[in-house]
Amino acid sequence: MPRFALCFVFVLCFVVSFTSRIPENDINGDNLDTLVHVQAFFRHADRAPTSTYPNDPYQGPEYWPDGFGQLTKVGKQHAYALGMFLRERYNKFLGETYRPQYVRARSTDFDRTLMTNALVQAAVYPPKGDQIWNPELLWQPVPIHTIDVEDDWLAQETLCPVSKEEMKKALQSEEILKIDDENKDLYYELEMYTGMDVKNIDAVADIHGTLLSEQSAGINLPEWTRKVFPHKTGPLAGKYFELYTSSDTLRTLIAGPVLREIKQNIADKMNGKSMKQFQTYGTHDKIIAAILGALDIFDPILPGFASCVIVETHKLNDEKYGVKFLYRNTTSNMAYTLQLPGCDVICPYETFAERVEMYIPNDWNKQCGL
């Protein structure tokens, strides 16, 4: 049986920045009169590395007192800033008061995603009026729902044998082998400095991720990294994440369950089966890349910490609804509109639903070989 959990956190505010395609100008919600539903899928904020390389001088607990994979102080600031961004953009739509019948927060069962979502909620829903229960603590608990990883479609791709085999095939494709051959000197250099076995872009992505975490934490990276990071490792890491949707099978097994959730949430809202207006999902870089990749709107850039895909549902008239995608990455303090290929900025729901239907799994466990 799935184990359900709740998580509550309080912190202070800071600033973070994000980027991708067409700058969104209605940041304060001035042009959101047709909005009826918002879904936000975001990567956890800055964390300690989940692993390091053998020659890494920063492996000790003195650098990561809370342990590998845990949210850092900077990460807490950035998660709160994401919540402030969402509050600013959707202020009029959300209203001032938290009401549980209109809100649902969901996360994978990792400390860093649970805490990120809790921090987002703390920024979006500070208590107002009669909801203030402690005048010295302007925070209120918003439940963050989760289930065990092995039962969770937000994280289940790590347990899917077929998707793992598909990724191995993708890494052996002609295109990727050509990239590996073109970068063999870089791979050798990385092996010399890191002590790792570096033979493909998968290993480069791991090194790049570790260095990003250390850089975010304010660590003075080794001198050798200036030759390769991020200008050489970054594009290869982005290419690796593009592989998660490089075949229809991978799109179905990794992105499919998320697309099903997005589609069902919209349908429930359209059909009056749900009162929810604001639904948030704390997840991981692979899922962010998979959502964008399956919709053919992914630039091969590693999704940054606290990067966020926003799915807006708009009621265009009495019978028609449309879907709008935005992306808040890590190089601009804005959301960017992502226009689905062959569709208007606000894509008719029927067009969106038809496009994603082919990637929604019929029986995920069976198709994964479980």
C-alpha positions as CSV (number, residue, x, y, z in Angstrom):
1,M,0.0,0.0,0.0
2,P,1.3,3.5,-0.8
3,R,2.5,5.5,2.2
4,F,1.0,9.0,2.3
5,A,2.9,11.9,4.0
6,L,2.5,15.5,4.7
7,C,5.2,18.1,4.9
8,F,5.2,21.7,6.2
9,V,8.1,24.2,6.1
10,F,8.7,27.9,6.8
11,V,11.6,30.1,5.5
12,L,12.6,33.6,4.4
13,C,12.5,35.2,0.9
14,F,15.2,35.8,-1.7
15,V,15.4,36.2,-5.5
16,V,16.0,33.8,-8.4
17,S,16.0,34.1,-12.1
18,F,14.8,32.0,-15.1
19,T,14.5,31.8,-19.1
20,S,13.4,29.9,-22.4
21,R,11.5,31.3,-25.3
22,I,9.0,34.2,-25.7
23,P,9.0,36.6,-22.7
24,E,5.6,36.7,-20.9
25,N,4.5,40.3,-20.3
26,D,1.3,39.7,-18.3
27,I,3.3,38.8,-15.2
28,N,0.9,40.4,-12.8
29,G,-2.1,38.6,-14.1
30,D,-3.5,41.7,-16.0
31,N,-4.4,39.5,-19.0
32,L,-5.5,36.4,-17.2
33,D,-9.3,37.0,-17.1
34,T,-10.0,33.8,-19.0
35,L,-7.8,31.6,-16.7
36,V,-9.6,28.8,-14.8
37,H,-6.8,26.4,-13.8
38,V,-3.0,26.4,-13.2
39,Q,-0.7,23.4,-12.9
40,A,3.0,24.0,-12.0
41,F,5.6,21.2,-12.4
42,F,8.9,22.3,-10.9
43,R,12.3,20.8,-10.3
44,H,13.5,20.9,-6.7
45,A,15.6,23.9,-5.8
46,D,19.4,23.9,-5.3
47,R,20.7,20.9,-3.4
48,A,23.9,19.2,-2.3
49,P,25.3,16.8,-4.9
50,T,23.7,13.4,-4.9
51,S,27.1,12.0,-5.7
52,T,30.6,13.3,-6.4
53,Y,33.7,12.2,-8.4
54,P,36.6,10.3,-6.8
55,N,39.0,13.3,-6.9
56,D,36.5,15.8,-5.6
57,P,38.0,17.8,-2.8
58,Y,34.6,18.7,-1.5
59,Q,33.1,15.4,-0.5
60,G,33.3,15.8,3.3
61,P,30.4,16.5,5.7
62,E,31.9,19.9,6.5
63,Y,30.7,21.0,3.0
64,W,27.4,19.2,3.2
65,P,26.3,19.1,6.8
66,D,22.8,18.0,6.0
67,G,24.0,15.2,3.7
68,F,24.1,14.5,0.0
69,G,20.9,15.4,-2.0
70,Q,19.5,17.8,0.7
71,L,18.2,21.2,-0.1
72,T,20.8,24.0,0.6
73,K,20.2,27.4,2.1
74,V,20.4,28.9,-1.4
75,G,18.0,26.3,-2.5
76,K,15.5,27.3,0.2
77,Q,15.8,30.9,-0.9
78,H,15.3,30.0,-4.6
79,A,12.3,27.7,-3.8
80,Y,10.6,30.5,-1.9
81,A,11.4,32.9,-4.7
82,L,9.6,30.6,-7.1
83,G,6.6,30.8,-4.9
84,M,6.8,34.6,-4.8
85,F,6.9,34.6,-8.6
86,L,3.7,32.4,-8.8
87,R,2.0,34.6,-6.2
88,E,2.9,37.7,-8.2
89,R,1.8,36.3,-11.6
90,Y,-1.5,34.7,-10.3
91,N,-2.3,37.1,-7.5
92,K,-5.7,38.1,-8.8
93,F,-6.6,34.5,-9.8
94,L,-5.6,32.9,-6.5
95,G,-7.2,35.4,-4.3
96,E,-5.6,36.3,-0.9
97,T,-6.7,33.4,1.2
98,Y,-5.7,29.7,1.1
99,R,-8.7,27.4,0.7
100,P,-7.8,23.7,0.6
101,Q,-10.7,22.8,-1.7
102,Y,-9.0,24.9,-4.5
103,V,-5.4,23.8,-4.0
104,R,-3.4,20.6,-4.1
105,A,0.3,20.2,-3.7
106,R,2.1,17.0,-4.7
107,S,5.7,15.9,-4.5
108,T,7.9,12.9,-5.0
109,D,9.0,11.3,-1.7
110,F,12.4,13.0,-1.5
111,D,13.3,15.5,1.1
112,R,14.4,18.1,-1.5
113,T,11.2,17.9,-3.5
114,L,8.9,18.0,-0.4
115,M,10.8,20.9,1.0
116,T,10.8,22.8,-2.3
117,N,7.0,22.4,-2.6
118,A,6.4,23.5,1.0
119,L,8.5,26.6,0.5
120,V,6.6,27.4,-2.7
121,Q,3.3,27.2,-0.7
122,A,4.7,29.3,2.1
123,A,5.3,32.1,-0.4
124,V,2.1,31.7,-2.3
125,Y,-0.2,31.4,0.8
126,P,1.0,33.5,3.7
127,P,-1.9,33.7,6.2
128,K,-4.1,36.7,5.9
129,G,-6.8,38.1,8.4
130,D,-8.4,35.4,10.5
131,Q,-5.9,32.8,9.2
132,I,-3.1,34.4,11.1
133,W,-2.6,32.0,14.0
134,N,0.7,33.5,15.3
135,P,1.4,37.2,14.6
136,E,5.1,36.6,15.0
137,L,5.1,33.8,12.4
138,L,3.3,34.7,9.1
139,W,3.2,31.2,7.8
140,Q,0.5,28.5,7.6
141,P,0.8,24.8,7.0
142,V,-0.2,23.7,3.5
143,P,-0.2,19.9,3.1
144,I,2.2,18.3,0.6
145,H,1.0,14.9,-0.6
146,T,3.4,12.1,-1.6
147,I,3.5,8.4,-2.0
148,D,6.3,5.8,-2.0
149,V,8.7,6.1,-5.0
150,E,7.9,2.7,-6.3
151,D,4.2,3.6,-6.7
152,D,4.8,7.1,-8.0
153,W,4.4,8.2,-11.6
154,L,6.3,11.4,-10.8
155,A,9.4,9.3,-10.1
156,Q,8.7,5.8,-11.5
157,E,10.9,6.1,-14.6
158,T,13.8,5.1,-12.4
159,L,12.2,1.7,-11.8
160,C,11.3,1.0,-15.5
161,P,13.5,-1.8,-17.0
162,V,12.3,-1.0,-20.6
163,S,13.0,2.7,-20.4
164,K,16.5,1.9,-19.0
165,E,17.2,-0.4,-22.0
166,E,15.8,2.3,-24.3
167,M,18.2,4.8,-22.8
168,K,21.1,2.4,-23.4
169,K,20.1,2.1,-27.0
170,A,19.8,5.8,-27.3
171,L,23.4,6.2,-26.0
172,Q,24.6,3.8,-28.7
173,S,22.8,5.6,-31.5
174,E,24.8,6.8,-34.5
175,E,24.3,10.5,-33.5
176,I,25.5,10.0,-29.9
177,L,28.4,7.8,-30.8
178,K,29.5,10.6,-33.2
179,I,29.3,13.1,-30.4
180,D,31.3,10.8,-28.2
181,D,34.0,10.5,-30.8
182,E,34.1,14.2,-31.4
183,N,34.6,14.8,-27.6
184,K,37.0,12.0,-26.8
185,D,39.7,14.5,-25.9
186,L,37.4,16.2,-23.5
187,Y,36.4,12.8,-22.0
188,Y,40.1,11.9,-21.5
189,E,40.6,15.3,-19.8
190,L,37.7,14.8,-17.5
191,E,38.9,11.3,-16.6
192,M,42.3,12.7,-15.7
193,Y,40.9,15.4,-13.4
194,T,37.9,13.6,-11.8
195,G,39.2,10.0,-11.5
196,M,35.9,8.8,-13.1
197,D,35.5,6.6,-16.1
198,V,34.1,9.0,-18.8
199,K,33.1,7.3,-22.0
200,N,29.8,9.0,-22.9
201,I,27.6,12.0,-22.3
202,D,25.9,10.3,-19.4
203,A,29.1,10.5,-17.4
204,V,29.6,14.1,-18.5
205,A,26.1,15.0,-17.3
206,D,26.8,13.5,-13.9
207,I,30.0,15.6,-13.6
208,H,28.2,18.7,-14.8
209,G,25.4,18.2,-12.2
210,T,27.9,17.8,-9.4
211,L,29.8,21.0,-10.4
212,L,26.5,22.9,-10.7
213,S,25.5,21.9,-7.1
214,E,28.9,22.9,-5.8
215,Q,28.9,26.2,-7.7
216,S,25.4,27.0,-6.4
217,A,26.6,26.4,-2.8
218,G,29.4,29.0,-3.3
219,I,32.2,26.6,-3.4
220,N,35.4,27.7,-5.2
221,L,35.6,25.0,-7.9
222,P,39.0,23.5,-8.8
223,E,41.1,25.4,-11.3
224,W,40.7,22.7,-14.0
225,T,37.0,23.2,-14.2
226,R,37.5,26.6,-15.8
227,K,38.6,24.8,-19.0
228,V,35.5,22.7,-19.3
229,F,32.6,23.9,-17.1
230,P,30.0,25.0,-18.0
231,H,30.7,25.8,-21.6
232,K,31.8,22.3,-22.7
233,T,30.0,20.1,-20.2
234,G,26.7,22.0,-20.3
235,P,25.7,21.3,-23.9
236,L,26.5,17.6,-23.6
237,A,24.5,17.4,-20.4
238,G,21.6,19.1,-22.2
239,K,21.9,16.6,-25.1
240,Y,21.8,13.7,-22.6
241,F,18.5,15.0,-21.1
242,E,17.1,15.3,-24.7
243,L,17.5,11.5,-25.0
244,Y,14.7,11.0,-22.4
245,T,12.2,11.7,-25.2
246,S,14.2,10.5,-28.2
247,S,11.8,7.7,-29.1
248,D,8.1,7.1,-28.8
249,T,8.7,4.4,-26.3
250,L,10.7,6.7,-24.0
251,R,8.0,9.4,-24.4
252,T,5.3,6.9,-23.4
253,L,7.2,5.5,-20.4
254,I,8.7,8.7,-18.9
255,A,6.5,11.5,-20.1
256,G,3.3,9.6,-20.6
257,P,2.1,9.4,-17.0
258,V,2.7,13.1,-16.5
259,L,0.9,14.0,-19.7
260,R,-2.0,11.8,-18.5
261,E,-2.1,13.8,-15.2
262,I,-2.1,17.1,-17.0
263,K,-4.8,16.1,-19.4
264,Q,-7.0,14.5,-16.7
265,N,-6.7,17.6,-14.5
266,I,-7.8,19.8,-17.3
267,A,-10.7,17.5,-18.3
268,D,-11.9,17.3,-14.7
269,K,-11.9,21.1,-14.5
270,M,-13.7,21.5,-17.8
271,N,-16.4,18.9,-16.9
272,G,-17.0,20.3,-13.4
273,K,-15.6,17.2,-11.6
274,S,-12.9,19.2,-9.8
275,M,-12.9,22.5,-7.8
276,K,-9.1,22.6,-7.9
277,Q,-7.7,25.9,-9.3
278,F,-4.0,25.6,-8.4
279,Q,-2.0,22.3,-8.5
280,T,1.7,22.1,-7.9
281,Y,4.1,19.2,-8.4
282,G,7.6,18.9,-6.9
283,T,9.7,16.7,-9.1
284,H,13.1,16.3,-10.9
285,D,15.1,17.5,-13.9
286,K,14.3,14.3,-15.9
287,I,10.5,14.9,-15.6
288,I,10.8,18.6,-16.6
289,A,12.9,17.6,-19.6
290,A,10.4,14.8,-20.5
291,I,7.3,17.1,-20.4
292,L,9.0,19.6,-22.7
293,G,10.5,17.0,-24.9
294,A,7.3,15.0,-25.5
295,L,5.6,18.3,-26.5
296,D,8.5,19.1,-28.9
297,I,9.3,22.4,-27.0
298,F,12.5,21.4,-25.3
299,D,15.7,23.3,-25.9
300,P,18.5,20.8,-25.0
301,I,19.5,22.7,-21.9
302,L,19.6,21.0,-18.5
303,P,16.5,22.1,-16.5
304,G,17.9,24.3,-13.8
305,F,17.2,24.1,-10.1
306,A,13.6,25.3,-9.4
307,S,12.9,25.4,-13.1
308,C,9.1,25.3,-13.6
309,V,6.7,24.2,-16.4
310,I,3.4,26.0,-16.0
311,V,0.2,24.7,-17.7
312,E,-2.6,27.3,-17.8
313,T,-6.2,26.3,-18.8
314,H,-8.2,29.2,-20.2
315,K,-12.0,29.2,-20.9
316,L,-12.2,30.9,-24.3
317,N,-16.1,30.9,-24.5
318,D,-19.0,28.9,-23.1
319,E,-17.8,25.6,-24.8
320,K,-14.2,26.0,-25.7
321,Y,-11.1,25.7,-23.6
322,G,-7.4,26.3,-24.4
323,V,-4.1,25.3,-22.9
324,K,-1.0,27.6,-22.6
325,F,2.5,26.5,-21.6
326,L,5.1,28.6,-19.9
327,Y,8.6,27.9,-18.7
328,R,10.6,29.6,-16.0
329,N,14.2,28.4,-16.3
330,T,17.3,29.8,-14.5
331,T,18.6,32.8,-16.5
332,S,15.7,35.4,-16.4
333,N,13.3,36.5,-13.8
334,M,10.4,35.8,-16.1
335,A,8.2,33.1,-17.5
336,Y,8.5,32.4,-21.2
337,T,5.6,31.3,-23.4
338,L,6.2,28.0,-25.1
339,Q,4.2,27.6,-28.3
340,L,3.3,24.0,-29.3
341,P,4.4,23.4,-32.9
342,G,1.5,23.9,-35.3
343,C,-0.7,25.5,-32.6
344,D,-1.7,28.9,-31.3
345,V,-0.1,30.3,-28.1
346,I,-3.3,29.2,-26.4
347,C,-3.8,25.8,-28.0
348,P,-7.3,24.4,-28.2
349,Y,-7.7,21.7,-25.6
350,E,-8.9,19.1,-28.2
351,T,-5.7,19.7,-30.2
352,F,-3.5,19.3,-27.1
353,A,-5.4,16.2,-26.0
354,E,-5.1,14.6,-29.4
355,R,-1.4,15.3,-29.5
356,V,-0.5,13.7,-26.1
357,E,-2.9,10.8,-26.4
358,M,-0.4,8.7,-28.3
359,Y,2.1,8.9,-25.5
360,I,-0.3,8.0,-22.6
361,P,0.4,4.4,-21.5
362,N,-2.4,1.9,-21.4
363,D,-0.7,-0.2,-18.7
364,W,2.5,1.4,-17.5
365,N,3.7,-1.6,-15.4
366,K,3.2,-4.0,-18.3
367,Q,4.8,-1.7,-20.9
368,C,7.7,-1.3,-18.5
369,G,8.2,-5.0,-18.2
370,L,7.4,-5.1,-14.5
